[in-house]
Amino acid sequence: MRSAEIAVSMKWPPERCRAFCIIAELPGSSLALMLAAARAEGIAAPQIKLQEAATAGNIDAIKALQKIQARNRFNELVNYMDDDEFTP
């Protein structure tokens, strides 16, 4: 969830929403760090449960986990590519 969506859902006055969004987008701010941690936890928790089911032998969980791992590997490759790797 983006910071603007969070601010709107809190039903704050517009000036408070703007301040929240500015601080949330400020790299290294405590709010930005808390939001990043919450996003990571929101992503990790379901994957951990899926890993547990896959370890127990659930075939559907194994297949789903393989798809997630493949997507994660692809995203890592893209994120760590140098700019010169995009040009022919």
PDB file with SEQRES, HELIX, SHEET and CRYST1 records, atoms N, CA, C and O in Angstrom:
SEQRES   1 A   88  MET ARG SER ALA GLU ILE ALA VAL SER MET LYS TRP PRO          
SEQRES   2 A   88  PRO GLU ARG CYS ARG ALA PHE CYS ILE ILE ALA GLU LEU          
SEQRES   3 A   88  PRO GLY SER SER LEU ALA LEU MET LEU ALA ALA ALA ARG          
SEQRES   4 A   88  ALA GLU GLY ILE ALA ALA PRO GLN ILE LYS LEU GLN GLU          
SEQRES   5 A   88  ALA ALA THR ALA GLY ASN ILE ASP ALA ILE LYS ALA LEU          
SEQRES   6 A   88  GLN LYS ILE GLN ALA ARG ASN ARG PHE ASN GLU LEU VAL          
SEQRES   7 A   88  ASN TYR MET ASP ASP ASP GLU PHE THR PRO                      
HELIX    1 AA1 SER A    3  SER A    9  1                                   7    
HELIX    2 AA2 PRO A   14  ALA A   24  1                                  11    
HELIX    3 AA3 SER A   30  THR A   55  1                                  26    
HELIX    4 AA4 ILE A   59  ASN A   79  1                                  21    
HELIX    5 AA5 ASP A   83  GLU A   85  5                                   3    
CRYST1    1.000    1.000    1.000  90.00  90.00  90.00 P 1           1          
ATOM      1  N   MET A   1       0.840  -1.169   0.000  1.00  0.00           N  
ATOM      2  CA  MET A   1       0.000   0.000   0.000  1.00  0.00           C  
ATOM      3  C   MET A   1       0.891   1.240   0.000  1.00  0.00           C  
ATOM      4  O   MET A   1       1.854   1.332   0.761  1.00  0.00           O  
ATOM      5  N   ARG A   2       0.558   2.166  -0.848  1.00  0.00           N  
ATOM      6  CA  ARG A   2       1.327   3.402  -0.934  1.00  0.00           C  
ATOM      7  C   ARG A   2       0.994   4.324   0.220  1.00  0.00           C  
ATOM      8  O   ARG A   2      -0.065   4.213   0.838  1.00  0.00           O  
ATOM      9  N   SER A   3       1.913   5.236   0.502  1.00  0.00           N  
ATOM     10  CA  SER A   3       1.723   6.159   1.627  1.00  0.00           C  
ATOM     11  C   SER A   3       0.484   7.028   1.437  1.00  0.00           C  
ATOM     12  O   SER A   3      -0.200   7.333   2.413  1.00  0.00           O  
ATOM     13  N   ALA A   4       0.178   7.436   0.203  1.00  0.00           N  
ATOM     14  CA  ALA A   4      -1.010   8.256  -0.046  1.00  0.00           C  
ATOM     15  C   ALA A   4      -2.278   7.473   0.290  1.00  0.00           C  
ATOM     16  O   ALA A   4      -3.223   8.030   0.847  1.00  0.00           O  
ATOM     17  N   GLU A   5      -2.298   6.199  -0.045  1.00  0.00           N  
ATOM     18  CA  GLU A   5      -3.463   5.365   0.262  1.00  0.00           C  
ATOM     19  C   GLU A   5      -3.632   5.201   1.773  1.00  0.00           C  
ATOM     20  O   GLU A   5      -4.752   5.196   2.286  1.00  0.00           O  
ATOM     21  N   ILE A   6      -2.520   5.071   2.468  1.00  0.00           N  
ATOM     22  CA  ILE A   6      -2.569   4.957   3.925  1.00  0.00           C  
ATOM     23  C   ILE A   6      -3.114   6.246   4.524  1.00  0.00           C  
ATOM     24  O   ILE A   6      -3.982   6.212   5.397  1.00  0.00           O  
ATOM     25  N   ALA A   7      -2.606   7.380   4.058  1.00  0.00           N  
ATOM     26  CA  ALA A   7      -3.034   8.675   4.590  1.00  0.00           C  
ATOM     27  C   ALA A   7      -4.525   8.885   4.363  1.00  0.00           C  
ATOM     28  O   ALA A   7      -5.226   9.345   5.265  1.00  0.00           O  
ATOM     29  N   VAL A   8      -5.016   8.558   3.183  1.00  0.00           N  
ATOM     30  CA  VAL A   8      -6.439   8.719   2.883  1.00  0.00           C  
ATOM     31  C   VAL A   8      -7.281   7.801   3.756  1.00  0.00           C  
ATOM     32  O   VAL A   8      -8.344   8.193   4.237  1.00  0.00           O  
ATOM     33  N   SER A   9      -6.804   6.587   3.957  1.00  0.00           N  
ATOM     34  CA  SER A   9      -7.576   5.635   4.770  1.00  0.00           C  
ATOM     35  C   SER A   9      -7.666   6.077   6.228  1.00  0.00           C  
ATOM     36  O   SER A   9      -8.579   5.662   6.942  1.00  0.00           O  
ATOM     37  N   MET A  10      -6.733   6.911   6.677  1.00  0.00           N  
ATOM     38  CA  MET A  10      -6.757   7.407   8.048  1.00  0.00           C  
ATOM     39  C   MET A  10      -7.761   8.547   8.222  1.00  0.00           C  
ATOM     40  O   MET A  10      -8.059   8.946   9.348  1.00  0.00           O  
ATOM     41  N   LYS A  11      -8.287   9.072   7.103  1.00  0.00           N  
ATOM     42  CA  LYS A  11      -9.281  10.155   7.110  1.00  0.00           C  
ATOM     43  C   LYS A  11      -8.767  11.407   7.830  1.00  0.00           C  
ATOM     44  O   LYS A  11      -9.488  12.056   8.588  1.00  0.00           O  
ATOM     45  N   TRP A  12      -7.500  11.718   7.566  1.00  0.00           N  
ATOM     46  CA  TRP A  12      -6.889  12.914   8.127  1.00  0.00           C  
ATOM     47  C   TRP A  12      -7.229  14.116   7.265  1.00  0.00           C  
ATOM     48  O   TRP A  12      -7.653  13.960   6.120  1.00  0.00           O  
ATOM     49  N   PRO A  13      -7.048  15.316   7.807  1.00  0.00           N  
ATOM     50  CA  PRO A  13      -7.190  16.531   6.982  1.00  0.00           C  
ATOM     51  C   PRO A  13      -6.109  16.530   5.889  1.00  0.00           C  
ATOM     52  O   PRO A  13      -5.057  15.914   6.054  1.00  0.00           O  
ATOM     53  N   PRO A  14      -6.374  17.221   4.778  1.00  0.00           N  
ATOM     54  CA  PRO A  14      -5.424  17.204   3.647  1.00  0.00           C  
ATOM     55  C   PRO A  14      -3.998  17.599   4.011  1.00  0.00           C  
ATOM     56  O   PRO A  14      -3.049  16.989   3.517  1.00  0.00           O  
ATOM     57  N   GLU A  15      -3.826  18.609   4.868  1.00  0.00           N  
ATOM     58  CA  GLU A  15      -2.460  19.037   5.202  1.00  0.00           C  
ATOM     59  C   GLU A  15      -1.715  17.954   5.979  1.00  0.00           C  
ATOM     60  O   GLU A  15      -0.506  17.790   5.810  1.00  0.00           O  
ATOM     61  N   ARG A  16      -2.414  17.228   6.812  1.00  0.00           N  
ATOM     62  CA  ARG A  16      -1.766  16.142   7.552  1.00  0.00           C  
ATOM     63  C   ARG A  16      -1.429  14.978   6.612  1.00  0.00           C  
ATOM     64  O   ARG A  16      -0.393  14.331   6.765  1.00  0.00           O  
ATOM     65  N   CYS A  17      -2.305  14.717   5.646  1.00  0.00           N  
ATOM     66  CA  CYS A  17      -2.025  13.681   4.640  1.00  0.00           C  
ATOM     67  C   CYS A  17      -0.770  14.022   3.847  1.00  0.00           C  
ATOM     68  O   CYS A  17       0.075  13.161   3.603  1.00  0.00           O  
ATOM     69  N   ARG A  18      -0.658  15.289   3.447  1.00  0.00           N  
ATOM     70  CA  ARG A  18       0.529  15.720   2.687  1.00  0.00           C  
ATOM     71  C   ARG A  18       1.794  15.549   3.514  1.00  0.00           C  
ATOM     72  O   ARG A  18       2.807  15.056   3.019  1.00  0.00           O  
ATOM     73  N   ALA A  19       1.729  15.956   4.768  1.00  0.00           N  
ATOM     74  CA  ALA A  19       2.904  15.838   5.653  1.00  0.00           C  
ATOM     75  C   ALA A  19       3.289  14.365   5.828  1.00  0.00           C  
ATOM     76  O   ALA A  19       4.469  14.019   5.792  1.00  0.00           O  
ATOM     77  N   PHE A  20       2.296  13.512   6.016  1.00  0.00           N  
ATOM     78  CA  PHE A  20       2.549  12.079   6.157  1.00  0.00           C  
ATOM     79  C   PHE A  20       3.256  11.536   4.911  1.00  0.00           C  
ATOM     80  O   PHE A  20       4.245  10.810   5.016  1.00  0.00           O  
ATOM     81  N   CYS A  21       2.742  11.894   3.740  1.00  0.00           N  
ATOM     82  CA  CYS A  21       3.320  11.406   2.485  1.00  0.00           C  
ATOM     83  C   CYS A  21       4.745  11.910   2.276  1.00  0.00           C  
ATOM     84  O   CYS A  21       5.606  11.165   1.808  1.00  0.00           O  
ATOM     85  N   ILE A  22       4.994  13.166   2.618  1.00  0.00           N  
ATOM     86  CA  ILE A  22       6.337  13.731   2.465  1.00  0.00           C  
ATOM     87  C   ILE A  22       7.326  12.991   3.356  1.00  0.00           C  
ATOM     88  O   ILE A  22       8.415  12.622   2.915  1.00  0.00           O  
ATOM     89  N   ILE A  23       6.946  12.776   4.604  1.00  0.00           N  
ATOM     90  CA  ILE A  23       7.841  12.080   5.538  1.00  0.00           C  
ATOM     91  C   ILE A  23       8.007  10.616   5.142  1.00  0.00           C  
ATOM     92  O   ILE A  23       9.096  10.055   5.260  1.00  0.00           O  
ATOM     93  N   ALA A  24       6.921  10.000   4.671  1.00  0.00           N  
ATOM     94  CA  ALA A  24       6.982   8.587   4.274  1.00  0.00           C  
ATOM     95  C   ALA A  24       7.905   8.376   3.072  1.00  0.00           C  
ATOM     96  O   ALA A  24       8.508   7.312   2.933  1.00  0.00           O  
ATOM     97  N   GLU A  25       8.016   9.378   2.210  1.00  0.00           N  
ATOM     98  CA  GLU A  25       8.857   9.260   1.020  1.00  0.00           C  
ATOM     99  C   GLU A  25      10.292   9.731   1.264  1.00  0.00           C  
ATOM    100  O   GLU A  25      11.136   9.615   0.375  1.00  0.00           O  
ATOM    101  N   LEU A  26      10.573  10.250   2.432  1.00  0.00           N  
ATOM    102  CA  LEU A  26      11.907  10.739   2.767  1.00  0.00           C  
ATOM    103  C   LEU A  26      12.808   9.562   3.126  1.00  0.00           C  
ATOM    104  O   LEU A  26      12.603   8.936   4.166  1.00  0.00           O  
ATOM    105  N   PRO A  27      13.807   9.240   2.291  1.00  0.00           N  
ATOM    106  CA  PRO A  27      14.665   8.092   2.572  1.00  0.00           C  
ATOM    107  C   PRO A  27      15.324   8.193   3.945  1.00  0.00           C  
ATOM    108  O   PRO A  27      15.893   9.224   4.301  1.00  0.00           O  
ATOM    109  N   GLY A  28      15.239   7.116   4.699  1.00  0.00           N  
ATOM    110  CA  GLY A  28      15.882   7.056   6.001  1.00  0.00           C  
ATOM    111  C   GLY A  28      15.034   7.577   7.149  1.00  0.00           C  
ATOM    112  O   GLY A  28      15.417   7.443   8.311  1.00  0.00           O  
ATOM    113  N   SER A  29      13.878   8.175   6.838  1.00  0.00           N  
ATOM    114  CA  SER A  29      13.024   8.652   7.932  1.00  0.00           C  
ATOM    115  C   SER A  29      12.459   7.460   8.688  1.00  0.00           C  
ATOM    116  O   SER A  29      12.319   6.371   8.132  1.00  0.00           O  
ATOM    117  N   SER A  30      12.140   7.668   9.942  1.00  0.00           N  
ATOM    118  CA  SER A  30      11.629   6.551  10.744  1.00  0.00           C  
ATOM    119  C   SER A  30      10.326   6.019  10.158  1.00  0.00           C  
ATOM    120  O   SER A  30      10.069   4.817  10.216  1.00  0.00           O  
ATOM    121  N   LEU A  31       9.509   6.893   9.599  1.00  0.00           N  
ATOM    122  CA  LEU A  31       8.259   6.453   8.986  1.00  0.00           C  
ATOM    123  C   LEU A  31       8.526   5.620   7.735  1.00  0.00           C  
ATOM    124  O   LEU A  31       7.887   4.588   7.530  1.00  0.00           O  
ATOM    125  N   ALA A  32       9.458   6.057   6.905  1.00  0.00           N  
ATOM    126  CA  ALA A  32       9.800   5.294   5.699  1.00  0.00           C  
ATOM    127  C   ALA A  32      10.344   3.915   6.066  1.00  0.00           C  
ATOM    128  O   ALA A  32      10.027   2.923   5.409  1.00  0.00           O  
ATOM    129  N   LEU A  33      11.154   3.856   7.105  1.00  0.00           N  
ATOM    130  CA  LEU A  33      11.703   2.570   7.542  1.00  0.00           C  
ATOM    131  C   LEU A  33      10.615   1.658   8.090  1.00  0.00           C  
ATOM    132  O   LEU A  33      10.625   0.454   7.834  1.00  0.00           O  
ATOM    133  N   MET A  34       9.670   2.230   8.847  1.00  0.00           N  
ATOM    134  CA  MET A  34       8.565   1.417   9.379  1.00  0.00           C  
ATOM    135  C   MET A  34       7.691   0.879   8.255  1.00  0.00           C  
ATOM    136  O   MET A  34       7.275  -0.279   8.293  1.00  0.00           O  
ATOM    137  N   LEU A  35       7.410   1.712   7.253  1.00  0.00           N  
ATOM    138  CA  LEU A  35       6.592   1.262   6.129  1.00  0.00           C  
ATOM    139  C   LEU A  35       7.303   0.176   5.325  1.00  0.00           C  
ATOM    140  O   LEU A  35       6.672  -0.787   4.887  1.00  0.00           O  
ATOM    141  N   ALA A  36       8.612   0.326   5.130  1.00  0.00           N  
ATOM    142  CA  ALA A  36       9.381  -0.700   4.412  1.00  0.00           C  
ATOM    143  C   ALA A  36       9.372  -2.019   5.175  1.00  0.00           C  
ATOM    144  O   ALA A  36       9.231  -3.086   4.578  1.00  0.00           O  
ATOM    145  N   ALA A  37       9.520  -1.945   6.488  1.00  0.00           N  
ATOM    146  CA  ALA A  37       9.494  -3.158   7.306  1.00  0.00           C  
ATOM    147  C   ALA A  37       8.125  -3.823   7.250  1.00  0.00           C  
ATOM    148  O   ALA A  37       8.034  -5.048   7.181  1.00  0.00           O  
ATOM    149  N   ALA A  38       7.064  -3.027   7.280  1.00  0.00           N  
ATOM    150  CA  ALA A  38       5.708  -3.584   7.214  1.00  0.00           C  
ATOM    151  C   ALA A  38       5.453  -4.241   5.865  1.00  0.00           C  
ATOM    152  O   ALA A  38       4.828  -5.299   5.794  1.00  0.00           O  
ATOM    153  N   ARG A  39       5.938  -3.613   4.787  1.00  0.00           N  
ATOM    154  CA  ARG A  39       5.778  -4.220   3.458  1.00  0.00           C  
ATOM    155  C   ARG A  39       6.534  -5.542   3.376  1.00  0.00           C  
ATOM    156  O   ARG A  39       6.021  -6.530   2.850  1.00  0.00           O  
ATOM    157  N   ALA A  40       7.753  -5.550   3.898  1.00  0.00           N  
ATOM    158  CA  ALA A  40       8.557  -6.780   3.869  1.00  0.00           C  
ATOM    159  C   ALA A  40       7.893  -7.882   4.673  1.00  0.00           C  
ATOM    160  O   ALA A  40       7.873  -9.038   4.248  1.00  0.00           O  
ATOM    161  N   GLU A  41       7.354  -7.538   5.824  1.00  0.00           N  
ATOM    162  CA  GLU A  41       6.679  -8.534   6.652  1.00  0.00           C  
ATOM    163  C   GLU A  41       5.422  -9.042   5.958  1.00  0.00           C  
ATOM    164  O   GLU A  41       5.107 -10.230   6.021  1.00  0.00           O  
ATOM    165  N   GLY A  42       4.715  -8.150   5.307  1.00  0.00           N  
ATOM    166  CA  GLY A  42       3.505  -8.546   4.580  1.00  0.00           C  
ATOM    167  C   GLY A  42       3.798  -9.495   3.437  1.00  0.00           C  
ATOM    168  O   GLY A  42       2.970 -10.343   3.104  1.00  0.00           O  
ATOM    169  N   ILE A  43       4.963  -9.361   2.837  1.00  0.00           N  
ATOM    170  CA  ILE A  43       5.370 -10.255   1.750  1.00  0.00           C  
ATOM    171  C   ILE A  43       5.937 -11.550   2.311  1.00  0.00           C  
ATOM    172  O   ILE A  43       5.669 -12.628   1.782  1.00  0.00           O  
ATOM    173  N   ALA A  44       6.714 -11.449   3.370  1.00  0.00           N  
ATOM    174  CA  ALA A  44       7.427 -12.610   3.903  1.00  0.00           C  
ATOM    175  C   ALA A  44       6.508 -13.611   4.610  1.00  0.00           C  
ATOM    176  O   ALA A  44       6.679 -14.821   4.462  1.00  0.00           O  
ATOM    177  N   ALA A  45       5.544 -13.114   5.368  1.00  0.00           N  
ATOM    178  CA  ALA A  45       4.706 -14.015   6.169  1.00  0.00           C  
ATOM    179  C   ALA A  45       3.996 -15.081   5.324  1.00  0.00           C  
ATOM    180  O   ALA A  45       4.050 -16.259   5.679  1.00  0.00           O  
ATOM    181  N   PRO A  46       3.333 -14.714   4.222  1.00  0.00           N  
ATOM    182  CA  PRO A  46       2.698 -15.745   3.406  1.00  0.00           C  
ATOM    183  C   PRO A  46       3.714 -16.700   2.764  1.00  0.00           C  
ATOM    184  O   PRO A  46       3.440 -17.891   2.615  1.00  0.00           O  
ATOM    185  N   GLN A  47       4.884 -16.176   2.388  1.00  0.00           N  
ATOM    186  CA  GLN A  47       5.893 -17.037   1.786  1.00  0.00           C  
ATOM    187  C   GLN A  47       6.456 -18.023   2.801  1.00  0.00           C  
ATOM    188  O   GLN A  47       6.797 -19.150   2.442  1.00  0.00           O  
ATOM    189  N   ILE A  48       6.557 -17.619   4.049  1.00  0.00           N  
ATOM    190  CA  ILE A  48       7.032 -18.529   5.090  1.00  0.00           C  
ATOM    191  C   ILE A  48       6.039 -19.664   5.282  1.00  0.00           C  
ATOM    192  O   ILE A  48       6.436 -20.823   5.409  1.00  0.00           O  
ATOM    193  N   LYS A  49       4.748 -19.340   5.304  1.00  0.00           N  
ATOM    194  CA  LYS A  49       3.716 -20.379   5.438  1.00  0.00           C  
ATOM    195  C   LYS A  49       3.738 -21.310   4.229  1.00  0.00           C  
ATOM    196  O   LYS A  49       3.560 -22.520   4.367  1.00  0.00           O  
ATOM    197  N   LEU A  50       3.953 -20.748   3.065  1.00  0.00           N  
ATOM    198  CA  LEU A  50       4.042 -21.553   1.854  1.00  0.00           C  
ATOM    199  C   LEU A  50       5.257 -22.475   1.916  1.00  0.00           C  
ATOM    200  O   LEU A  50       5.178 -23.634   1.510  1.00  0.00           O  
ATOM    201  N   GLN A  51       6.373 -21.968   2.420  1.00  0.00           N  
ATOM    202  CA  GLN A  51       7.586 -22.778   2.585  1.00  0.00           C  
ATOM    203  C   GLN A  51       7.329 -23.938   3.547  1.00  0.00           C  
ATOM    204  O   GLN A  51       7.771 -25.061   3.305  1.00  0.00           O  
ATOM    205  N   GLU A  52       6.618 -23.662   4.629  1.00  0.00           N  
ATOM    206  CA  GLU A  52       6.309 -24.721   5.593  1.00  0.00           C  
ATOM    207  C   GLU A  52       5.443 -25.804   4.960  1.00  0.00           C  
ATOM    208  O   GLU A  52       5.672 -26.994   5.176  1.00  0.00           O  
ATOM    209  N   ALA A  53       4.438 -25.385   4.172  1.00  0.00           N  
ATOM    210  CA  ALA A  53       3.579 -26.357   3.494  1.00  0.00           C  
ATOM    211  C   ALA A  53       4.373 -27.146   2.459  1.00  0.00           C  
ATOM    212  O   ALA A  53       4.167 -28.350   2.307  1.00  0.00           O  
ATOM    213  N   ALA A  54       5.276 -26.481   1.747  1.00  0.00           N  
ATOM    214  CA  ALA A  54       6.101 -27.170   0.747  1.00  0.00           C  
ATOM    215  C   ALA A  54       7.021 -28.173   1.413  1.00  0.00           C  
ATOM    216  O   ALA A  54       7.212 -29.276   0.900  1.00  0.00           O  
ATOM    217  N   THR A  55       7.595 -27.805   2.551  1.00  0.00           N  
ATOM    218  CA  THR A  55       8.478 -28.706   3.285  1.00  0.00           C  
ATOM    219  C   THR A  55       7.714 -29.934   3.763  1.00  0.00           C  
ATOM    220  O   THR A  55       8.278 -31.025   3.850  1.00  0.00           O  
ATOM    221  N   ALA A  56       6.426 -29.758   4.075  1.00  0.00           N  
ATOM    222  CA  ALA A  56       5.590 -30.874   4.531  1.00  0.00           C  
ATOM    223  C   ALA A  56       5.177 -31.784   3.373  1.00  0.00           C  
ATOM    224  O   ALA A  56       4.611 -32.855   3.591  1.00  0.00           O  
ATOM    225  N   GLY A  57       5.464 -31.349   2.128  1.00  0.00           N  
ATOM    226  CA  GLY A  57       5.194 -32.208   0.975  1.00  0.00           C  
ATOM    227  C   GLY A  57       3.990 -31.802   0.152  1.00  0.00           C  
ATOM    228  O   GLY A  57       3.591 -32.553  -0.738  1.00  0.00           O  
ATOM    229  N   ASN A  58       3.399 -30.659   0.406  1.00  0.00           N  
ATOM    230  CA  ASN A  58       2.254 -30.195  -0.364  1.00  0.00           C  
ATOM    231  C   ASN A  58       2.721 -29.793  -1.762  1.00  0.00           C  
ATOM    232  O   ASN A  58       3.468 -28.829  -1.927  1.00  0.00           O  
ATOM    233  N   ILE A  59       2.269 -30.547  -2.764  1.00  0.00           N  
ATOM    234  CA  ILE A  59       2.722 -30.352  -4.149  1.00  0.00           C  
ATOM    235  C   ILE A  59       2.325 -28.969  -4.672  1.00  0.00           C  
ATOM    236  O   ILE A  59       3.129 -28.295  -5.315  1.00  0.00           O  
ATOM    237  N   ASP A  60       1.092 -28.546  -4.398  1.00  0.00           N  
ATOM    238  CA  ASP A  60       0.656 -27.222  -4.863  1.00  0.00           C  
ATOM    239  C   ASP A  60       1.504 -26.120  -4.242  1.00  0.00           C  
ATOM    240  O   ASP A  60       1.832 -25.136  -4.906  1.00  0.00           O  
ATOM    241  N   ALA A  61       1.859 -26.281  -2.972  1.00  0.00           N  
ATOM    242  CA  ALA A  61       2.710 -25.294  -2.308  1.00  0.00           C  
ATOM    243  C   ALA A  61       4.103 -25.279  -2.924  1.00  0.00           C  
ATOM    244  O   ALA A  61       4.703 -24.215  -3.077  1.00  0.00           O  
ATOM    245  N   ILE A  62       4.612 -26.435  -3.274  1.00  0.00           N  
ATOM    246  CA  ILE A  62       5.935 -26.520  -3.913  1.00  0.00           C  
ATOM    247  C   ILE A  62       5.922 -25.779  -5.243  1.00  0.00           C  
ATOM    248  O   ILE A  62       6.836 -25.008  -5.537  1.00  0.00           O  
ATOM    249  N   LYS A  63       4.882 -26.012  -6.052  1.00  0.00           N  
ATOM    250  CA  LYS A  63       4.778 -25.353  -7.359  1.00  0.00           C  
ATOM    251  C   LYS A  63       4.653 -23.839  -7.196  1.00  0.00           C  
ATOM    252  O   LYS A  63       5.312 -23.079  -7.905  1.00  0.00           O  
ATOM    253  N   ALA A  64       3.809 -23.403  -6.263  1.00  0.00           N  
ATOM    254  CA  ALA A  64       3.624 -21.972  -6.039  1.00  0.00           C  
ATOM    255  C   ALA A  64       4.919 -21.338  -5.546  1.00  0.00           C  
ATOM    256  O   ALA A  64       5.272 -20.236  -5.967  1.00  0.00           O  
ATOM    257  N   LEU A  65       5.625 -22.026  -4.659  1.00  0.00           N  
ATOM    258  CA  LEU A  65       6.879 -21.503  -4.132  1.00  0.00           C  
ATOM    259  C   LEU A  65       7.933 -21.409  -5.229  1.00  0.00           C  
ATOM    260  O   LEU A  65       8.707 -20.452  -5.260  1.00  0.00           O  
ATOM    261  N   GLN A  66       7.974 -22.384  -6.125  1.00  0.00           N  
ATOM    262  CA  GLN A  66       8.923 -22.334  -7.239  1.00  0.00           C  
ATOM    263  C   GLN A  66       8.657 -21.127  -8.133  1.00  0.00           C  
ATOM    264  O   GLN A  66       9.595 -20.475  -8.593  1.00  0.00           O  
ATOM    265  N   LYS A  67       7.373 -20.825  -8.382  1.00  0.00           N  
ATOM    266  CA  LYS A  67       7.031 -19.655  -9.195  1.00  0.00           C  
ATOM    267  C   LYS A  67       7.469 -18.365  -8.510  1.00  0.00           C  
ATOM    268  O   LYS A  67       8.016 -17.469  -9.154  1.00  0.00           O  
ATOM    269  N   ILE A  68       7.230 -18.275  -7.211  1.00  0.00           N  
ATOM    270  CA  ILE A  68       7.622 -17.079  -6.459  1.00  0.00           C  
ATOM    271  C   ILE A  68       9.134 -16.924  -6.461  1.00  0.00           C  
ATOM    272  O   ILE A  68       9.647 -15.820  -6.647  1.00  0.00           O  
ATOM    273  N   GLN A  69       9.850 -18.027  -6.256  1.00  0.00           N  
ATOM    274  CA  GLN A  69      11.315 -17.960  -6.236  1.00  0.00           C  
ATOM    275  C   GLN A  69      11.862 -17.560  -7.592  1.00  0.00           C  
ATOM    276  O   GLN A  69      12.827 -16.800  -7.668  1.00  0.00           O  
ATOM    277  N   ALA A  70      11.258 -18.063  -8.675  1.00  0.00           N  
ATOM    278  CA  ALA A  70      11.707 -17.688 -10.020  1.00  0.00           C  
ATOM    279  C   ALA A  70      11.482 -16.195 -10.253  1.00  0.00           C  
ATOM    280  O   ALA A  70      12.345 -15.513 -10.804  1.00  0.00           O  
ATOM    281  N   ARG A  71      10.316 -15.688  -9.831  1.00  0.00           N  
ATOM    282  CA  ARG A  71      10.025 -14.259  -9.983  1.00  0.00           C  
ATOM    283  C   ARG A  71      10.997 -13.425  -9.153  1.00  0.00           C  
ATOM    284  O   ARG A  71      11.466 -12.382  -9.609  1.00  0.00           O  
ATOM    285  N   ASN A  72      11.298 -13.877  -7.943  1.00  0.00           N  
ATOM    286  CA  ASN A  72      12.242 -13.148  -7.089  1.00  0.00           C  
ATOM    287  C   ASN A  72      13.638 -13.118  -7.697  1.00  0.00           C  
ATOM    288  O   ASN A  72      14.309 -12.087  -7.654  1.00  0.00           O  
ATOM    289  N   ARG A  73      14.086 -14.244  -8.268  1.00  0.00           N  
ATOM    290  CA  ARG A  73      15.400 -14.279  -8.922  1.00  0.00           C  
ATOM    291  C   ARG A  73      15.437 -13.318 -10.103  1.00  0.00           C  
ATOM    292  O   ARG A  73      16.411 -12.588 -10.285  1.00  0.00           O  
ATOM    293  N   PHE A  74      14.366 -13.319 -10.913  1.00  0.00           N  
ATOM    294  CA  PHE A  74      14.298 -12.416 -12.056  1.00  0.00           C  
ATOM    295  C   PHE A  74      14.362 -10.962 -11.595  1.00  0.00           C  
ATOM    296  O   PHE A  74      15.109 -10.163 -12.160  1.00  0.00           O  
ATOM    297  N   ASN A  75      13.580 -10.617 -10.568  1.00  0.00           N  
ATOM    298  CA  ASN A  75      13.579  -9.242 -10.059  1.00  0.00           C  
ATOM    299  C   ASN A  75      14.949  -8.844  -9.529  1.00  0.00           C  
ATOM    300  O   ASN A  75      15.376  -7.704  -9.709  1.00  0.00           O  
ATOM    301  N   GLU A  76      15.631  -9.762  -8.885  1.00  0.00           N  
ATOM    302  CA  GLU A  76      16.985  -9.460  -8.400  1.00  0.00           C  
ATOM    303  C   GLU A  76      17.931  -9.195  -9.551  1.00  0.00           C  
ATOM    304  O   GLU A  76      18.726  -8.256  -9.504  1.00  0.00           O  
ATOM    305  N   LEU A  77      17.849 -10.025 -10.595  1.00  0.00           N  
ATOM    306  CA  LEU A  77      18.709  -9.815 -11.761  1.00  0.00           C  
ATOM    307  C   LEU A  77      18.467  -8.446 -12.376  1.00  0.00           C  
ATOM    308  O   LEU A  77      19.414  -7.731 -12.705  1.00  0.00           O  
ATOM    309  N   VAL A  78      17.210  -8.083 -12.530  1.00  0.00           N  
ATOM    310  CA  VAL A  78      16.868  -6.789 -13.122  1.00  0.00           C  
ATOM    311  C   VAL A  78      17.343  -5.645 -12.230  1.00  0.00           C  
ATOM    312  O   VAL A  78      17.890  -4.659 -12.723  1.00  0.00           O  
ATOM    313  N   ASN A  79      17.136  -5.772 -10.923  1.00  0.00           N  
ATOM    314  CA  ASN A  79      17.521  -4.700 -10.004  1.00  0.00           C  
ATOM    315  C   ASN A  79      19.025  -4.495  -9.946  1.00  0.00           C  
ATOM    316  O   ASN A  79      19.487  -3.374  -9.733  1.00  0.00           O  
ATOM    317  N   TYR A  80      19.795  -5.556 -10.131  1.00  0.00           N  
ATOM    318  CA  TYR A  80      21.250  -5.434 -10.004  1.00  0.00           C  
ATOM    319  C   TYR A  80      21.972  -5.319 -11.343  1.00  0.00           C  
ATOM    320  O   TYR A  80      23.201  -5.368 -11.394  1.00  0.00           O  
ATOM    321  N   MET A  81      21.208  -5.165 -12.427  1.00  0.00           N  
ATOM    322  CA  MET A  81      21.828  -4.967 -13.732  1.00  0.00           C  
ATOM    323  C   MET A  81      22.433  -3.579 -13.811  1.00  0.00           C  
ATOM    324  O   MET A  81      21.889  -2.616 -13.270  1.00  0.00           O  
ATOM    325  N   ASP A  82      23.569  -3.489 -14.495  1.00  0.00           N  
ATOM    326  CA  ASP A  82      24.170  -2.188 -14.766  1.00  0.00           C  
ATOM    327  C   ASP A  82      23.429  -1.537 -15.936  1.00  0.00           C  
ATOM    328  O   ASP A  82      22.840  -2.228 -16.767  1.00  0.00           O  
ATOM    329  N   ASP A  83      23.460  -0.225 -15.993  1.00  0.00           N  
ATOM    330  CA  ASP A  83      22.770   0.491 -17.060  1.00  0.00           C  
ATOM    331  C   ASP A  83      23.295   0.093 -18.442  1.00  0.00           C  
ATOM    332  O   ASP A  83      22.533   0.068 -19.409  1.00  0.00           O  
ATOM    333  N   ASP A  84      24.586  -0.217 -18.540  1.00  0.00           N  
ATOM    334  CA  ASP A  84      25.135  -0.573 -19.851  1.00  0.00           C  
ATOM    335  C   ASP A  84      24.655  -1.935 -20.326  1.00  0.00           C  
ATOM    336  O   ASP A  84      24.824  -2.260 -21.502  1.00  0.00           O  
ATOM    337  N   GLU A  85      24.065  -2.740 -19.456  1.00  0.00           N  
ATOM    338  CA  GLU A  85      23.533  -4.024 -19.887  1.00  0.00           C  
ATOM    339  C   GLU A  85      22.214  -3.892 -20.616  1.00  0.00           C  
ATOM    340  O   GLU A  85      21.760  -4.844 -21.251  1.00  0.00           O  
ATOM    341  N   PHE A  86      21.581  -2.711 -20.535  1.00  0.00           N  
ATOM    342  CA  PHE A  86      20.316  -2.480 -21.227  1.00  0.00           C  
ATOM    343  C   PHE A  86      20.525  -2.025 -22.660  1.00  0.00           C  
ATOM    344  O   PHE A  86      19.608  -2.106 -23.476  1.00  0.00           O  
ATOM    345  N   THR A  87      21.716  -1.551 -22.973  1.00  0.00           N  
ATOM    346  CA  THR A  87      21.971  -1.041 -24.322  1.00  0.00           C  
ATOM    347  C   THR A  87      22.690  -2.107 -25.142  1.00  0.00           C  
ATOM    348  O   THR A  87      23.521  -2.850 -24.619  1.00  0.00           O  
ATOM    349  N   PRO A  88      22.358  -2.176 -26.449  1.00  0.00           N  
ATOM    350  CA  PRO A  88      22.997  -3.194 -27.304  1.00  0.00           C  
ATOM    351  C   PRO A  88      24.447  -2.876 -27.629  1.00  0.00           C  
ATOM    352  O   PRO A  88      25.103  -3.640 -28.335  1.00  0.00           O  
TER     353      PRO A  88                                                      
END                                                                             
